[in-house]
Amino acid sequence: MPGASSNRVIATVRVREAPLGVAGSPDGSRVYVTNQFDSTVSVIDTTSNRVTATVRIESGPIGVAVSPDGLQIYVANIGSITVSVIDAATIEEGTGPVALGQFIAVLP
């Protein structure tokens, strides 16, 4: 892991307002960052360390997780009390926000 042995920052990637949650894709090619105050998720290409897409979602995204197969990204939204599900295949890099579905969990 670059930087781990030297305890130094090897890159800084600017995202949107109030980055909070971070999750990586299983293949390591992408990192997803929730931006709480901006209601977006930034998609970072790990090879270039650049934001390649920004996905607008529900209010107040705080947590993020990626499915084991990397096909779906789950985002917990504190502002709307929902979980948004992003189809990773629909993220068009370099084009800005894309459409996505919404999933609301019902607890027993």
Helices and strands as residue ranges (DSSP letters): E 19-24, E 30-35, E 40-45, E 50-56, E 61-66, E 72-77, E 82-87, G 88-90, E 101-103
